[in-house]
Amino acid sequence: MASIVSNLSSTISRLTLLRKPSLQFTIRNLQNFNRHRQFGTPTPHFLHNSNNHATPHFSSSPKPQSTSALGQDEELIVLGIETSCDDTAAAVVRSNGEILSQVVSSQADLLVKYGGVSPKMAEGAHSLVIDQVVQEALDKAKITEEDLSAVAVTIGPGLGLCLRVGVRKARKIAGTYALPIVGVHHMEAHALVARLVERELQFPFMALLISGGHNLLILARDIGHYIQLGTSIDDAIGEAYDKTAKWLGLDLSKSGGPALEQLALEGNQDSFKFKVPMKQHKDCNFSYAGLKTQVRLAIESKNIDATIPIASTSSEDRRVRADIAASFQRVAVLHLEDKCQRAIGWGLKIEPSIKHLVASGGVASNKYVRSRLYNMVEKNGLQLVCPPPSLCTDNGVMIAWTGIEHFRMGRYDTPPPACEPDDALVDIRPRWPLGEEYAEGRSEARSLKTARIHPSLTSQIQASLEKQPL
């Protein structure tokens, strides 16, 4: 425990974690920030810095929160920056839920060239476009940096080299314009963006967060307070989709998941009898490594040559590839359903008032995934909430919105130095758990993977709250 406290106090830049302040307290602090920015005086440290619905809600476009739901704080305008993996994204969002701009620069060409994400190449691509992406977001919002209330940026989890690009850009803007800065947890942002598009979504709720690098089942009790019910013990579902798409010779220019989903529509999902992973494990953890092996062996047994693009194959070869895609997708999603079913039981035992399950992350854009989850959630008397596809994949909107959620609770850092060196050490957290593990969900397989893991966001916030006077 001592090492955790030491870790919390020694990091270079982090969230300021306090008891929930009043809205007037937050706005007053913001006004003080702006006053000091205007007259050029040093910014004071206001805060202690320490390092039964059965209908699915598939939003087609973001729906702003009402003022009554969010309070009278329309003057908050936050820039969000996201560079955790292979998309460079920025967005400007108002605290009333209005999205002023959203810009995403994809690295699709690199994905095709390298057959996946190459961290060093991704870092270089981020560095090339980060200034342009941020400026475009500001231009589309018709504002300048002077109009911003704060800057929010992903600090983890993700690829360290990529995270650093976004954090440095955010700190440069925050330092130059004396803006408070909020470090955001990438997976929390996937969960909280649902509160931007569905104003009836209140805590507690459950969330299934599914992407290329993560599978996570959580119980969200409040902003910054999560219980982890299940997670990946090896490969995430998005990784399995991408690898299968690559082995089937699909076009990866728009990522493997959408390409496989499209091909699966042509196939027979019962053609290949793949086994559902971890049926014998009575927990909520995920494993897709074994399913990937089953798929690879099936592809090899049919002598499929991935170097021949599917557009150039015979009709018979295309049919086999489509059957494999459909069979893979059926089993991959059955695995999600099994674990979600158990997690709902656990969640309702902890918080009987739960009414919603959020499905977010890139894989949640998949229509087959959504339809299957809807059927499962409906049987349990809950409502499924899915952000629109543009807010499921990595984006700056979710980062800006999560920054707003934390800022209103007084959780932010004061501006960094205006002339911070380019090689200054910055706080990034490539491996950063979101919540504390539920006792029944602990995995012995995962207990060995503890090296270089930061304390969870939830534990950091709880530890800070315990230090504050009543």
N, C-alpha and C positions, 0 to 999 in steps of 0.2 A: 504493500500500500504506500510505503514511503517513496518508493521509486515512481509510482504514479503521480504523487503530489509534486515530486521534483520535476517530472516531465512536464506537468501542467504549468509550472512556474517558469520554466526555462525556454520555452519555445519563443521564436522571434516575433511571430504575429499570429494572433488567434482571436476567436470570439471573446468579447467581454461578456461574462456570464453573471447575471444578477437576478434577484427576485423581480417578478413582473412589475414594471413601473406603470404609473397611470399614463394615459394617452397625453395629458397635458405636460407631463414630465418629459416625454419623448419629444414632443413638438418644441417645448422650451429649449431643450438641449440643441435641437436642430437650428432653432433661431439664433442661439448663441454661436453655434458653428458658423452660420452665415454672417453674423455680425463681425466675428473675428476675421473671416475671410475678406469682408468688405474693407476693414480698416487696417488689415495687415498685421494685427497684433498676434502674439502667440496664442495658440488654441489651448485652453485649460483642459485638464483631465476631469471631466464631469463624472466619469465612471471609473471604478476600480479596474485597471487593466491587469489581467492575468493571462503571464504567458500560458315495415313488413311490406315492403315494396317488391312487386314481381316484374316491374318494367325496367329494361336496361337503359342506362343513360349513355348513349354514344354521341358525344358532342361533335358536330360537324365544324363548329367554329367556337373560339373561346367566348364565354359569356361573362361579362364583367360582374364583379360583386356589386351589390347595392351599397349605398353610403351607410344605410342603417346597419348593415351587417359588419362594415369595416370601421365605422367611426368617422368623425370629421377630420380627416387627415389628407385631403386631396393634394396638399402641397408637396407630398413626398414623391419624388421622381428618382428611380434607381436604374442605373446601368448594370446589366448582368453580363458576365464574361465566362465562357465555358470552353476549355481546351483539354479535357481529361483524357481523350482518346484520339479519334481521327477526324473530328469535325471542329472547325473553328467557328464559334458562334458568339453573337452579341445581340442584346435586345435592350430596349428601354421600356419600362413599365411604370405606370402610376399606381399609387397605393389604393385607388378605387377599383383596380382590376383592368384598367384600360391599357391595352398593348399599343404603345406608340410606334414601335418598330421591332422587326425581327430579321436578322441576317444570319445565314449559315453558309460557310464555305466548305464544300465536301472534298475529301481526298480520294474520290472514286478511282482516279487514274492510278494512284499508288496502290490501292487495294488490288486492282487488276494486275499490275506489274509484279507485285510481291506475293500475291495470293493470300493476302491478309494484312494486318497492321504491323509495320516495321517501326518500332519506337523511335529510332534515330531519324528515319526518313519523315516520320510524322512530326517530330519536333521541328525539323527544318521547314516543312510545309506550313506549320503554325506560325513560325517566325516570319515567313515571307508575307503572310496575309493578315496577321493580327491587327496591324495599324489600319489597314484598309477596311477590314470588317467592322472594327469599332467606329471608325469615322462614318462609314455608311449607315450604321445604326443610329448615330447621332443626327446625321443629315436627314434620314427618313423620318425621324421623330421631330425634326425642325427645331432642334435645341442645340446648345453648345454645352461644354463641360461646366460652364458657370451656372447652368440651370439645374444641375444635378443635386440631389440631396445626399446621395451616397453611391458607392460602388460595391457591388457584390461579385464575388469570383469563386469558382470551384477550387478548393484546396485539396480535395481527395474524396473518395479513393480514385485511382486512375494510374496512368503511366507517368512516372515521376518527371521524365524529360518534357512531356507535354504539359503537365500541370504547371511547371515552372514558367512556361511562356505566358500563360494567362495571368498568373499571379504577378509576374513582373510588370506586365502591362497595366494591370489594375492598380498596383502600388504607385506606378509612375503618374497615372492620372490623379489618384487620391492625394499623392504628395504635392503635385504641382498646383492643384486647386483646393488644397486643404479640406478634403472630403473624408468623412468617416468611411471605413471599409469593413465589409462583412465577409468572413470566410465561410463558404457554403459546403455542406456535405452533398455530394452528387446524388446519392440515392435518396436522401431526404427530399431533395428538390424534385425528383421523379414522383414522390408521394404527395408533396404539398401542392404541386401545380394543379392537382385535381380540385383543390379548394378555390382556385381561381375560376375554373370552368363550371363548378357545381356549388352554388352558394348554400345549398342545404346540407352540405357535407360538414358535419361537426364531429369533434372528438367525443368518444373514441371511435375509431374505424380500423378496419384491417386493410392491408395492402399486399399485393403480389407485384414485386418489382422484377421485371425480366428483361435482360438485355444481353449483349454479346459477352460481357464479362461477369455478370452477376445474376444470380437467382436469389431472391430474398422474400421471405414471408414475415411480415411484422404486424404487431398490434400497436397502432399509434394512439397514445393516450393524451398527448399534448404536443405542442411545438417543442422539439428537442427531447421528447420523452417517448422512447420506443422499447418494446420487448421483441426480441428476435425469436421467432418461432421456428424458423428453418432457413437454411442457406445452402449454397453449393459446397459439396465436399471435393469436387474436382472441376469438370467443365460445366459451364452454364449453357442454357438452351440456345442462346444466340450463337455461341461458338459451334454447337452441334449443327445448327442450320447452315452456317457459313461453310463448315468443312464438308458437309454432305453436298452442298451446291457446287463446291469446287471439284469434288470427286466425280460429280455427274456432268462436268463440263459446261456448267451454266455461265451466263454472262454476269460477272460480278461488278459491273460498272455502277449498278444501283444497289450494291450489297447482295450477299447470297440469300438472305432470308426472303425478300420479296420475289426473287427469281424462282426459288424452290416452291414457294406458296403458289405461284402461278402455274408451274409445271404440274404440281400435285393435283390440280383441278382436272387434268387429263387422265390421271391414273386410277387404279383400283387399290384402295387402301388395305384390302385384305389379301393381296397377292403374296406378300412376304410376311411371315409370322415372326416378327421381331418381339422380343420379350420386354415387358414393361420393367424398367429399372427399380430396384430396391423394394419390391413387393413384400419382402420378408421383414423389412425394417419398419417398426411402428413409430416412426418419427416424422418430421416434416422437412427433412433435408433432401437435397436433390443430387443426382449423379447422372451425367450424360456420357461419360467416357466409355462405358460398356456398350451403350446403344451405338455410339460412333463406330466401335469395333465391329458390331453386328452388321452395320450398313457397309462398312468397307469390305468385309468378307463377301457380302452379297454382290457388291459391285464387281469384285474380282472374279467371283464364280460365273458371272455373266459376260466376262471379258469386255467390259466397257472401257473404252479408251478416252480418258478425260481430256486428252490433247485435241481430240476431235470435237469442236463445238457442237452443241446439240442442234443448232440450226443446219449443220451439214450432215447429220446422220440419216440413216434409213428410217422409214416409218416404224419398222419393228424395233430397232434400237431405241428410238424415241419412246415407244410404248413401254419398254422395259424400264427406262430411266424414270418415266412418269410414275410407274407402279412403285418403284423404290421410293421416290419422293413422297408419294401419298402414304405409303406404309410407314415410312419414317415419321412423317408428320403426325399420323394418328397416334403412334406410341409415345412420341415426345410429349404430346399434349395430354394423353392419358396420365402420364407421370405427373404433370402439373395438377390435373384434376384430383388425383389420389391425395397428393400432399395438401392441396387447398382444402379438401373435404375434412381432413384431420385437423388442420389448423383452425378452421372455423369452429370446430368443437372445442378446441383449447381456448380460442379467443372468447367465445361466449361463456365459458366457465369462469374466465377472469373478469370479463366485462359484459354482463348480460344485456346491456343497453345497445350493443353494436347493431347498426342497421345497414352499413355499407361495406363493400369490399372494393377497393381501388385496384385496377390493373393498369400498370404504367411501365414505361421503358420501351425500347425499340421493338421488342417482340410483341408487345401489346397492340401494335399497329396491325398485326396479322388478323384478317377477318375470321379465319377458321378458329384461331385461338380465342377470339372474343366470343364467337357464337357458342363454343363449347363451355367456356367459363360462365356465360350467361345462364345456360341450362343448369349447370351445377349450382351456381349461386341462388338461382330462383328456387330450386328445390329446398334450399336452406332458409327461405324466407327473407333473404337479404336483397339489396339493390346493388347491381354492378355499376361502377362509375369508371369510365374510360375517357381520358383526355383525347382530343382529336389527334390524328396521327402526327401532325406537325409539332405537337407538344409531347408526344410519347418518345420520339427519338431525341437525341441530345440537342439541346437548344438553350439560348440565352434567356428566354422568357422564364423558364423554371428557376434559373439561378437568381434573376432579378426579383421574382416573386418570393422566393424563400428568403432572400436578403431583406425584403420588406417585412415579412412575418417576424424575423428575428429582431430587426431594427426597432419595430414597435414595442418589443419587449425589453429594449435597452441593451441588446446583445450586439455590440459592434466595437471595433477598434478606432481609436483616434487616428488622425492622418499620419502616415509615415513621413519620414524626412523628405523635403522637397528635392534634395539633391542626392538621393540614395544611389550608391554606386551600382553599376550593372551587375557586378559579381557579388553583391551583398547576399548573405544567407537569408533565404525566405522559408516560411513555414509551409511545406507541402506534406501531404499524408497519403502516400500511394496505397497503403493498407490501413484502412480506418473503419472499424466496425461502426454500425449505426446505433444498435441497441445492445442491451445485455441479454445473454441467452436465457431462454425459458428452461427451467430445470429439466423438464421431460424431453426437451429438444436437443440436449447436449450430445455432441458427436465425438466419440473417441478418435475417429479418423481426423477430425479437424483440430483436436486438442494439440496435435504435434505441430501445427502450422502457426506458431506464435511469434516467430522471429520478426522483428521490425514492425510490429503492429502497434499503432497508437491506441491509447485507451478509447473506448467508444465515445461517440458524441454524447450519448445519454449519461454515461458515468461522469464525464467532464462537467456537464451542466449540473448534475446532482451534487457533485463534490463542491462546486462553486457556491451553490445555494446554501449548502450546510455551513459555509464559512461566513455568510452574511448575517448581520444582526437582524433580529426580528423587528 
